[in-house]
Amino acid sequence: MIFKVITFVIVLLFIFRLISQSFIGKIYRQVQEQQRNSHYDQRKSRPSGGNVNVEYAPSKKNPKSSDNFKGGDYVDYEEVD
């Protein structure tokens, strides 16, 4: 009698293990596929590199022209050991 109970429990555990492995494997594959798809979508929607257009026209008259620059102020400094 006890042998039948032990055998039944072992068979139930074995069946449960097979079912849980297939179920977990299926979920794992689905998650992996979702991650792969989201990664592919991110790469697909990324703009292509090297096509940068900058449209900037600086003003013709610059108030701080380098022609008027006569030099900066002298700043005395002291060396620190």
N, C-alpha and C positions, 0 to 999 in steps of 0.2 A: 504494500500500500504506500509506504513512504517513498519507495523507488518511483512509483507512478507520479507522485506529487513533485518530486525533484525533477524528473524528466519533463513534466509539463511546464514547470517554472523555467527550466533551461530553454525549452522550445519557445515559450512565450518571449523570453529575453532575446533570443536569437531573431525571432520575427520582428520584434520591436526595433532591434538594432538595424535590421535590413531596411525597414520602412523609414526610420529616422535618417539613415544615411542617404537614401534616395531623395527624401524630402529636403534635407539640408543641402544636398548637392544641387538640387533644382533651384532652390532659393539663391545659392551661391552663384550659380551660372547667370541667373536673372540680374543680380546686383552687378556682377562683372560686366554684363552686356550694357546695362544702363550707364555705368561709368565710362565704358568705351564710347558709347554714343554721345554722351555729354562732352567728353574730351574731343571727339571728332567735330562736334558742332562748334565748340569754342575755336578750334583751329580754322574751321571753315569760315566763320564770321569775322576773323581777324583781318584787318586791312593789309594789303600787300605792301611789303617794305620797299623803300626807295622812291616812292611816288609822292614826294612832299612838295607842295606848291606854296611859296610864300609871296604874297602880294603886299609889299610895303614900299611906299614912295615917301622918302624922307622930305621934310620941308626944304625948300630952296634956300631960305635964309635962316641960318643958325645963329641965335643970339650970342652963344658962347663960341665965337669963332676962334680958331687957333692962331689966326693972324694977329690978334690983339694980345696974345699971351706974352707977357714979359718975364715970366719966371715966378716961382713961388717964394714964400717966406722961408727964411733960414730958421731952423729949429735947433737950438743948442741941446745937446744931450750929454749925459754922464754915464760912463761905463759902470756896470755893476759887476762885482766879482762873484 
